[in-house]
Amino acid sequence: MRVLTAATIAMGVLILLGTTVLVVTIIHRAAGPAPAAPVGPIALVLHEPAGTAIAGIAGAGGRLAIALHGGGPDRVVLVDPRSGVVAGRIALHP
């Protein structure tokens, strides 16, 4: 009978500890920093010469790398997607 009583008390303590951990975890996650707001669409004009076409777009760190060809030598334009500002240009000479 003592073993059954001890097992019942131990299981009750474990249930209380598990519930406490669960509640503390929920409160901690709710009080944490809010996720960053998604970036909406931006209007971007690159001011490239006539005949320029986009060859590809890829993520590069926190920026977008836009590969351009035509209208001069091939080049890559780096754009900050949050602000729409051109962060840099890389000319690709043959």
Backbone as XML, in Angstrom:
<?xml version="1.0"?>
<chain id="A" units="angstrom">
  <residue number="1" name="MET">
    <atom name="N" x="0.825" y="-1.197" z="0.000"/>
    <atom name="CA" x="0.000" y="0.000" z="0.000"/>
    <atom name="C" x="0.870" y="1.262" z="0.000"/>
  </residue>
  <residue number="2" name="ARG">
    <atom name="N" x="2.015" y="1.196" z="0.711"/>
    <atom name="CA" x="2.895" y="2.363" z="0.762"/>
    <atom name="C" x="3.477" y="2.657" z="-0.616"/>
  </residue>
  <residue number="3" name="VAL">
    <atom name="N" x="3.787" y="1.609" z="-1.374"/>
    <atom name="CA" x="4.343" y="1.793" z="-2.719"/>
    <atom name="C" x="3.320" y="2.488" z="-3.612"/>
  </residue>
  <residue number="4" name="LEU">
    <atom name="N" x="2.068" y="2.085" z="-3.521"/>
    <atom name="CA" x="1.016" y="2.701" z="-4.319"/>
    <atom name="C" x="0.833" y="4.166" z="-3.945"/>
  </residue>
  <residue number="5" name="THR">
    <atom name="N" x="0.891" y="4.481" z="-2.667"/>
    <atom name="CA" x="0.768" y="5.866" z="-2.208"/>
    <atom name="C" x="1.951" y="6.701" z="-2.707"/>
  </residue>
  <residue number="6" name="ALA">
    <atom name="N" x="3.166" y="6.143" z="-2.606"/>
    <atom name="CA" x="4.349" y="6.867" z="-3.060"/>
    <atom name="C" x="4.294" y="7.101" z="-4.572"/>
  </residue>
  <residue number="7" name="ALA">
    <atom name="N" x="3.865" y="6.113" z="-5.331"/>
    <atom name="CA" x="3.761" y="6.259" z="-6.782"/>
    <atom name="C" x="2.726" y="7.318" z="-7.151"/>
  </residue>
  <residue number="8" name="THR">
    <atom name="N" x="1.614" y="7.338" z="-6.417"/>
    <atom name="CA" x="0.567" y="8.328" z="-6.677"/>
    <atom name="C" x="1.065" y="9.733" z="-6.400"/>
  </residue>
  <residue number="9" name="ILE">
    <atom name="N" x="1.780" y="9.911" z="-5.307"/>
    <atom name="CA" x="2.331" y="11.228" z="-4.956"/>
    <atom name="C" x="3.372" y="11.651" z="-5.992"/>
  </residue>
  <residue number="10" name="ALA">
    <atom name="N" x="4.251" y="10.734" z="-6.404"/>
    <atom name="CA" x="5.284" y="11.049" z="-7.397"/>
    <atom name="C" x="4.651" y="11.457" z="-8.725"/>
  </residue>
  <residue number="11" name="MET">
    <atom name="N" x="3.627" y="10.742" z="-9.166"/>
    <atom name="CA" x="2.961" y="11.088" z="-10.421"/>
    <atom name="C" x="2.253" y="12.440" z="-10.316"/>
  </residue>
  <residue number="12" name="GLY">
    <atom name="N" x="1.667" y="12.736" z="-9.167"/>
    <atom name="CA" x="1.037" y="14.040" z="-8.970"/>
    <atom name="C" x="2.052" y="15.166" z="-9.055"/>
  </residue>
  <residue number="13" name="VAL">
    <atom name="N" x="3.228" y="14.957" z="-8.446"/>
    <atom name="CA" x="4.289" y="15.976" z="-8.496"/>
    <atom name="C" x="4.759" y="16.158" z="-9.936"/>
  </residue>
  <residue number="14" name="LEU">
    <atom name="N" x="4.924" y="15.071" z="-10.676"/>
    <atom name="CA" x="5.349" y="15.168" z="-12.069"/>
    <atom name="C" x="4.315" y="15.904" z="-12.929"/>
  </residue>
  <residue number="15" name="ILE">
    <atom name="N" x="3.044" y="15.660" z="-12.682"/>
    <atom name="CA" x="1.993" y="16.367" z="-13.417"/>
    <atom name="C" x="2.048" y="17.860" z="-13.113"/>
  </residue>
  <residue number="16" name="LEU">
    <atom name="N" x="2.222" y="18.219" z="-11.851"/>
    <atom name="CA" x="2.325" y="19.631" z="-11.484"/>
    <atom name="C" x="3.554" y="20.287" z="-12.117"/>
  </residue>
  <residue number="17" name="LEU">
    <atom name="N" x="4.698" y="19.599" z="-12.103"/>
    <atom name="CA" x="5.910" y="20.153" z="-12.721"/>
    <atom name="C" x="5.734" y="20.319" z="-14.228"/>
  </residue>
  <residue number="18" name="GLY">
    <atom name="N" x="5.159" y="19.337" z="-14.884"/>
    <atom name="CA" x="4.935" y="19.427" z="-16.329"/>
    <atom name="C" x="3.999" y="20.559" z="-16.692"/>
  </residue>
  <residue number="19" name="THR">
    <atom name="N" x="2.933" y="20.720" z="-15.921"/>
    <atom name="CA" x="1.992" y="21.808" z="-16.164"/>
    <atom name="C" x="2.660" y="23.159" z="-15.960"/>
  </residue>
  <residue number="20" name="THR">
    <atom name="N" x="3.483" y="23.280" z="-14.928"/>
    <atom name="CA" x="4.191" y="24.533" z="-14.646"/>
    <atom name="C" x="5.146" y="24.877" z="-15.788"/>
  </residue>
  <residue number="21" name="VAL">
    <atom name="N" x="5.898" y="23.884" z="-16.256"/>
    <atom name="CA" x="6.821" y="24.121" z="-17.366"/>
    <atom name="C" x="6.058" y="24.549" z="-18.615"/>
  </residue>
  <residue number="22" name="LEU">
    <atom name="N" x="4.937" y="23.916" z="-18.890"/>
    <atom name="CA" x="4.129" y="24.257" z="-20.051"/>
    <atom name="C" x="3.618" y="25.697" z="-19.968"/>
  </residue>
  <residue number="23" name="VAL">
    <atom name="N" x="3.091" y="26.091" z="-18.818"/>
    <atom name="CA" x="2.565" y="27.450" z="-18.652"/>
    <atom name="C" x="3.681" y="28.483" z="-18.763"/>
  </residue>
  <residue number="24" name="VAL">
    <atom name="N" x="4.832" y="28.221" z="-18.134"/>
    <atom name="CA" x="5.950" y="29.167" z="-18.204"/>
    <atom name="C" x="6.445" y="29.297" z="-19.641"/>
  </residue>
  <residue number="25" name="THR">
    <atom name="N" x="6.514" y="28.205" z="-20.386"/>
    <atom name="CA" x="6.954" y="28.252" z="-21.779"/>
    <atom name="C" x="5.988" y="29.069" z="-22.633"/>
  </residue>
  <residue number="26" name="ILE">
    <atom name="N" x="4.707" y="28.887" z="-22.444"/>
    <atom name="CA" x="3.716" y="29.651" z="-23.208"/>
    <atom name="C" x="3.831" y="31.137" z="-22.898"/>
  </residue>
  <residue number="27" name="ILE">
    <atom name="N" x="3.963" y="31.492" z="-21.635"/>
    <atom name="CA" x="4.098" y="32.899" z="-21.252"/>
    <atom name="C" x="5.381" y="33.491" z="-21.816"/>
  </residue>
  <residue number="28" name="HIS">
    <atom name="N" x="6.479" y="32.728" z="-21.756"/>
    <atom name="CA" x="7.762" y="33.215" z="-22.261"/>
    <atom name="C" x="7.698" y="33.466" z="-23.769"/>
  </residue>
  <residue number="29" name="ARG">
    <atom name="N" x="7.088" y="32.568" z="-24.523"/>
    <atom name="CA" x="6.989" y="32.745" z="-25.974"/>
    <atom name="C" x="6.049" y="33.880" z="-26.341"/>
  </residue>
  <residue number="30" name="ALA">
    <atom name="N" x="4.993" y="34.077" z="-25.571"/>
    <atom name="CA" x="4.049" y="35.151" z="-25.860"/>
    <atom name="C" x="4.662" y="36.519" z="-25.572"/>
  </residue>
  <residue number="31" name="ALA">
    <atom name="N" x="5.558" y="36.598" z="-24.597"/>
    <atom name="CA" x="6.161" y="37.874" z="-24.228"/>
    <atom name="C" x="7.417" y="38.171" z="-25.041"/>
  </residue>
  <residue number="32" name="GLY">
    <atom name="N" x="7.856" y="37.231" z="-25.887"/>
    <atom name="CA" x="9.072" y="37.415" z="-26.686"/>
    <atom name="C" x="8.879" y="38.460" z="-27.765"/>
  </residue>
  <residue number="33" name="PRO">
    <atom name="N" x="9.948" y="38.727" z="-28.520"/>
    <atom name="CA" x="9.849" y="39.732" z="-29.579"/>
    <atom name="C" x="8.886" y="39.282" z="-30.675"/>
  </residue>
  <residue number="34" name="ALA">
    <atom name="N" x="8.155" y="40.235" z="-31.202"/>
    <atom name="CA" x="7.201" y="39.941" z="-32.260"/>
    <atom name="C" x="7.958" y="39.655" z="-33.554"/>
  </residue>
  <residue number="35" name="PRO">
    <atom name="N" x="7.458" y="38.768" z="-34.381"/>
    <atom name="CA" x="8.135" y="38.502" z="-35.650"/>
    <atom name="C" x="8.114" y="39.732" z="-36.545"/>
  </residue>
  <residue number="36" name="ALA">
    <atom name="N" x="9.114" y="39.844" z="-37.395"/>
    <atom name="CA" x="9.203" y="40.993" z="-38.294"/>
    <atom name="C" x="8.014" y="41.000" z="-39.248"/>
  </residue>
  <residue number="37" name="ALA">
    <atom name="N" x="7.508" y="42.181" z="-39.498"/>
    <atom name="CA" x="6.379" y="42.312" z="-40.411"/>
    <atom name="C" x="6.825" y="41.986" z="-41.825"/>
  </residue>
  <residue number="38" name="PRO">
    <atom name="N" x="6.013" y="41.291" z="-42.587"/>
    <atom name="CA" x="6.407" y="40.970" z="-43.955"/>
    <atom name="C" x="6.521" y="42.236" z="-44.796"/>
  </residue>
  <residue number="39" name="VAL">
    <atom name="N" x="7.460" y="42.207" z="-45.704"/>
    <atom name="CA" x="7.681" y="43.355" z="-46.578"/>
    <atom name="C" x="6.642" y="43.321" z="-47.687"/>
  </residue>
  <residue number="40" name="GLY">
    <atom name="N" x="6.002" y="44.447" z="-47.916"/>
    <atom name="CA" x="5.012" y="44.540" z="-48.977"/>
    <atom name="C" x="5.695" y="44.764" z="-50.321"/>
  </residue>
  <residue number="41" name="PRO">
    <atom name="N" x="4.925" y="44.831" z="-51.370"/>
    <atom name="CA" x="5.507" y="45.061" z="-52.687"/>
    <atom name="C" x="6.141" y="46.448" z="-52.774"/>
  </residue>
  <residue number="42" name="ILE">
    <atom name="N" x="7.230" y="46.539" z="-53.525"/>
    <atom name="CA" x="7.894" y="47.822" z="-53.712"/>
    <atom name="C" x="7.950" y="48.123" z="-55.201"/>
  </residue>
  <residue number="43" name="ALA">
    <atom name="N" x="7.955" y="49.395" z="-55.519"/>
    <atom name="CA" x="8.130" y="49.823" z="-56.908"/>
    <atom name="C" x="9.595" y="50.174" z="-57.077"/>
  </residue>
  <residue number="44" name="LEU">
    <atom name="N" x="10.219" y="49.596" z="-58.097"/>
    <atom name="CA" x="11.643" y="49.790" z="-58.284"/>
    <atom name="C" x="11.918" y="50.101" z="-59.744"/>
  </residue>
  <residue number="45" name="VAL">
    <atom name="N" x="12.636" y="51.204" z="-59.980"/>
    <atom name="CA" x="13.066" y="51.567" z="-61.326"/>
    <atom name="C" x="14.583" y="51.548" z="-61.298"/>
  </residue>
  <residue number="46" name="LEU">
    <atom name="N" x="15.197" y="50.738" z="-62.175"/>
    <atom name="CA" x="16.649" y="50.575" z="-62.170"/>
    <atom name="C" x="17.379" y="51.594" z="-63.038"/>
  </residue>
  <residue number="47" name="HIS">
    <atom name="N" x="16.692" y="52.297" z="-63.920"/>
    <atom name="CA" x="17.304" y="53.295" z="-64.813"/>
    <atom name="C" x="18.448" y="52.678" z="-65.616"/>
  </residue>
  <residue number="48" name="GLU">
    <atom name="N" x="18.136" y="51.625" z="-66.344"/>
    <atom name="CA" x="19.108" y="50.937" z="-67.197"/>
    <atom name="C" x="18.866" y="51.350" z="-68.645"/>
  </residue>
  <residue number="49" name="PRO">
    <atom name="N" x="19.888" y="51.203" z="-69.503"/>
    <atom name="CA" x="19.723" y="51.585" z="-70.907"/>
    <atom name="C" x="18.689" y="50.727" z="-71.622"/>
  </residue>
  <residue number="50" name="ALA">
    <atom name="N" x="18.186" y="51.245" z="-72.747"/>
    <atom name="CA" x="17.211" y="50.509" z="-73.552"/>
    <atom name="C" x="17.834" y="49.199" z="-74.026"/>
  </residue>
  <residue number="51" name="GLY">
    <atom name="N" x="17.034" y="48.163" z="-74.112"/>
    <atom name="CA" x="17.515" y="46.862" z="-74.538"/>
    <atom name="C" x="17.977" y="45.984" z="-73.386"/>
  </residue>
  <residue number="52" name="THR">
    <atom name="N" x="17.915" y="46.478" z="-72.169"/>
    <atom name="CA" x="18.323" y="45.702" z="-70.997"/>
    <atom name="C" x="17.212" y="44.729" z="-70.616"/>
  </residue>
  <residue number="53" name="ALA">
    <atom name="N" x="17.606" y="43.507" z="-70.277"/>
    <atom name="CA" x="16.645" y="42.485" z="-69.851"/>
    <atom name="C" x="17.162" y="41.826" z="-68.580"/>
  </residue>
  <residue number="54" name="ILE">
    <atom name="N" x="16.236" y="41.376" z="-67.761"/>
    <atom name="CA" x="16.600" y="40.677" z="-66.530"/>
    <atom name="C" x="16.910" y="39.227" z="-66.884"/>
  </residue>
  <residue number="55" name="ALA">
    <atom name="N" x="18.133" y="38.786" z="-66.563"/>
    <atom name="CA" x="18.544" y="37.410" z="-66.841"/>
    <atom name="C" x="18.224" y="36.495" z="-65.662"/>
  </residue>
  <residue number="56" name="GLY">
    <atom name="N" x="18.157" y="37.053" z="-64.457"/>
    <atom name="CA" x="17.851" y="36.242" z="-63.286"/>
    <atom name="C" x="17.844" y="37.077" z="-62.022"/>
  </residue>
  <residue number="57" name="ILE">
    <atom name="N" x="17.214" y="36.530" z="-61.002"/>
    <atom name="CA" x="17.149" y="37.192" z="-59.691"/>
    <atom name="C" x="17.463" y="36.143" z="-58.633"/>
  </residue>
  <residue number="58" name="ALA">
    <atom name="N" x="18.292" y="36.526" z="-57.655"/>
    <atom name="CA" x="18.643" y="35.598" z="-56.576"/>
    <atom name="C" x="18.817" y="36.380" z="-55.284"/>
  </residue>
  <residue number="59" name="GLY">
    <atom name="N" x="18.601" y="35.707" z="-54.165"/>
    <atom name="CA" x="18.854" y="36.309" z="-52.865"/>
    <atom name="C" x="20.348" y="36.305" z="-52.584"/>
  </residue>
  <residue number="60" name="ALA">
    <atom name="N" x="20.854" y="37.399" z="-52.050"/>
    <atom name="CA" x="22.277" y="37.506" z="-51.720"/>
    <atom name="C" x="22.377" y="38.144" z="-50.342"/>
  </residue>
  <residue number="61" name="GLY">
    <atom name="N" x="22.390" y="37.319" z="-49.305"/>
    <atom name="CA" x="22.380" y="37.865" z="-47.946"/>
    <atom name="C" x="21.020" y="38.502" z="-47.703"/>
  </residue>
  <residue number="62" name="GLY">
    <atom name="N" x="21.010" y="39.752" z="-47.310"/>
    <atom name="CA" x="19.771" y="40.487" z="-47.084"/>
    <atom name="C" x="19.367" y="41.297" z="-48.296"/>
  </residue>
  <residue number="63" name="ARG">
    <atom name="N" x="19.955" y="41.029" z="-49.460"/>
    <atom name="CA" x="19.686" y="41.810" z="-50.658"/>
    <atom name="C" x="19.251" y="40.910" z="-51.798"/>
  </residue>
  <residue number="64" name="LEU">
    <atom name="N" x="18.748" y="41.515" z="-52.845"/>
    <atom name="CA" x="18.423" y="40.799" z="-54.069"/>
    <atom name="C" x="19.492" y="41.118" z="-55.107"/>
  </residue>
  <residue number="65" name="ALA">
    <atom name="N" x="19.991" y="40.097" z="-55.763"/>
    <atom name="CA" x="20.945" y="40.275" z="-56.850"/>
    <atom name="C" x="20.172" y="40.084" z="-58.147"/>
  </residue>
  <residue number="66" name="ILE">
    <atom name="N" x="20.134" y="41.127" z="-58.978"/>
    <atom name="CA" x="19.409" y="41.086" z="-60.239"/>
    <atom name="C" x="20.441" y="41.085" z="-61.362"/>
  </residue>
  <residue number="67" name="ALA">
    <atom name="N" x="20.517" y="39.978" z="-62.102"/>
    <atom name="CA" x="21.452" y="39.866" z="-63.222"/>
    <atom name="C" x="20.795" y="40.465" z="-64.457"/>
  </residue>
  <residue number="68" name="LEU">
    <atom name="N" x="21.504" y="41.405" z="-65.102"/>
    <atom name="CA" x="20.986" y="42.096" z="-66.277"/>
    <atom name="C" x="21.894" y="41.831" z="-67.463"/>
  </residue>
  <residue number="69" name="HIS">
    <atom name="N" x="21.317" y="41.723" z="-68.660"/>
    <atom name="CA" x="22.131" y="41.627" z="-69.872"/>
    <atom name="C" x="21.486" y="42.473" z="-70.958"/>
  </residue>
  <residue number="70" name="GLY">
    <atom name="N" x="22.287" y="42.841" z="-71.950"/>
    <atom name="CA" x="21.825" y="43.723" z="-73.015"/>
    <atom name="C" x="21.954" y="45.168" z="-72.582"/>
  </residue>
  <residue number="71" name="GLY">
    <atom name="N" x="21.993" y="46.066" z="-73.548"/>
    <atom name="CA" x="22.117" y="47.493" z="-73.233"/>
    <atom name="C" x="23.484" y="47.839" z="-72.673"/>
  </residue>
  <residue number="72" name="GLY">
    <atom name="N" x="24.514" y="47.072" z="-73.043"/>
    <atom name="CA" x="25.863" y="47.283" z="-72.522"/>
    <atom name="C" x="26.402" y="45.982" z="-71.968"/>
  </residue>
  <residue number="73" name="PRO">
    <atom name="N" x="27.484" y="46.062" z="-71.197"/>
    <atom name="CA" x="28.043" y="44.814" z="-70.642"/>
    <atom name="C" x="27.071" y="44.186" z="-69.630"/>
  </residue>
  <residue number="74" name="ASP">
    <atom name="N" x="27.162" y="42.877" z="-69.482"/>
    <atom name="CA" x="26.342" y="42.204" z="-68.470"/>
    <atom name="C" x="26.706" y="42.740" z="-67.095"/>
  </residue>
  <residue number="75" name="ARG">
    <atom name="N" x="25.740" y="42.790" z="-66.213"/>
    <atom name="CA" x="25.971" y="43.381" z="-64.892"/>
    <atom name="C" x="25.010" y="42.784" z="-63.875"/>
  </residue>
  <residue number="76" name="VAL">
    <atom name="N" x="25.341" y="42.995" z="-62.616"/>
    <atom name="CA" x="24.507" y="42.564" z="-61.499"/>
    <atom name="C" x="24.210" y="43.794" z="-60.653"/>
  </residue>
  <residue number="77" name="VAL">
    <atom name="N" x="22.941" y="43.991" z="-60.339"/>
    <atom name="CA" x="22.519" y="45.111" z="-59.498"/>
    <atom name="C" x="22.043" y="44.538" z="-58.167"/>
  </residue>
  <residue number="78" name="LEU">
    <atom name="N" x="22.577" y="45.061" z="-57.073"/>
    <atom name="CA" x="22.169" y="44.630" z="-55.732"/>
    <atom name="C" x="21.139" y="45.610" z="-55.191"/>
  </residue>
  <residue number="79" name="VAL">
    <atom name="N" x="19.987" y="45.077" z="-54.766"/>
    <atom name="CA" x="18.884" y="45.917" z="-54.299"/>
    <atom name="C" x="18.505" y="45.506" z="-52.892"/>
  </residue>
  <residue number="80" name="ASP">
    <atom name="N" x="18.296" y="46.501" z="-52.014"/>
    <atom name="CA" x="17.785" y="46.247" z="-50.671"/>
    <atom name="C" x="16.266" y="46.094" z="-50.785"/>
  </residue>
  <residue number="81" name="PRO">
    <atom name="N" x="15.707" y="44.897" z="-50.537"/>
    <atom name="CA" x="14.277" y="44.697" z="-50.760"/>
    <atom name="C" x="13.378" y="45.446" z="-49.782"/>
  </residue>
  <residue number="82" name="ARG">
    <atom name="N" x="13.889" y="45.835" z="-48.641"/>
    <atom name="CA" x="13.050" y="46.554" z="-47.667"/>
    <atom name="C" x="12.800" y="47.997" z="-48.092"/>
  </residue>
  <residue number="83" name="SER">
    <atom name="N" x="13.836" y="48.637" z="-48.635"/>
    <atom name="CA" x="13.698" y="50.043" z="-49.004"/>
    <atom name="C" x="13.579" y="50.257" z="-50.503"/>
  </residue>
  <residue number="84" name="GLY">
    <atom name="N" x="13.995" y="49.281" z="-51.318"/>
    <atom name="CA" x="13.957" y="49.440" z="-52.766"/>
    <atom name="C" x="15.122" y="50.253" z="-53.304"/>
  </residue>
  <residue number="85" name="VAL">
    <atom name="N" x="16.138" y="50.486" z="-52.491"/>
    <atom name="CA" x="17.298" y="51.283" z="-52.887"/>
    <atom name="C" x="18.344" y="50.372" z="-53.523"/>
  </residue>
  <residue number="86" name="VAL">
    <atom name="N" x="18.956" y="50.844" z="-54.617"/>
    <atom name="CA" x="20.035" y="50.104" z="-55.249"/>
    <atom name="C" x="21.254" y="50.218" z="-54.339"/>
  </residue>
  <residue number="87" name="ALA">
    <atom name="N" x="21.724" y="49.075" z="-53.833"/>
    <atom name="CA" x="22.840" y="49.056" z="-52.884"/>
    <atom name="C" x="24.184" y="48.945" z="-53.566"/>
  </residue>
  <residue number="88" name="GLY">
    <atom name="N" x="24.208" y="48.486" z="-54.822"/>
    <atom name="CA" x="25.482" y="48.372" z="-55.512"/>
    <atom name="C" x="25.295" y="47.826" z="-56.910"/>
  </residue>
  <residue number="89" name="ARG">
    <atom name="N" x="26.335" y="48.009" z="-57.732"/>
    <atom name="CA" x="26.334" y="47.522" z="-59.104"/>
    <atom name="C" x="27.658" y="46.819" z="-59.367"/>
  </residue>
  <residue number="90" name="ILE">
    <atom name="N" x="27.584" y="45.705" z="-60.066"/>
    <atom name="CA" x="28.783" y="44.961" z="-60.427"/>
    <atom name="C" x="28.763" y="44.758" z="-61.933"/>
  </residue>
  <residue number="91" name="ALA">
    <atom name="N" x="29.757" y="45.287" z="-62.645"/>
    <atom name="CA" x="29.847" y="45.120" z="-64.091"/>
    <atom name="C" x="30.620" y="43.828" z="-64.387"/>
  </residue>
  <residue number="92" name="LEU">
    <atom name="N" x="30.120" y="43.038" z="-65.315"/>
    <atom name="CA" x="30.754" y="41.783" z="-65.693"/>
    <atom name="C" x="31.352" y="41.959" z="-67.090"/>
  </residue>
  <residue number="93" name="HIS">
    <atom name="N" x="32.658" y="42.232" z="-67.168"/>
    <atom name="CA" x="33.332" y="42.411" z="-68.445"/>
    <atom name="C" x="33.852" y="41.083" z="-68.942"/>
  </residue>
  <residue number="94" name="PRO">
    <atom name="N" x="33.730" y="40.819" z="-70.267"/>
    <atom name="CA" x="34.222" y="39.540" z="-70.798"/>
    <atom name="C" x="35.726" y="39.413" z="-70.751"/>
  </residue>
</chain>
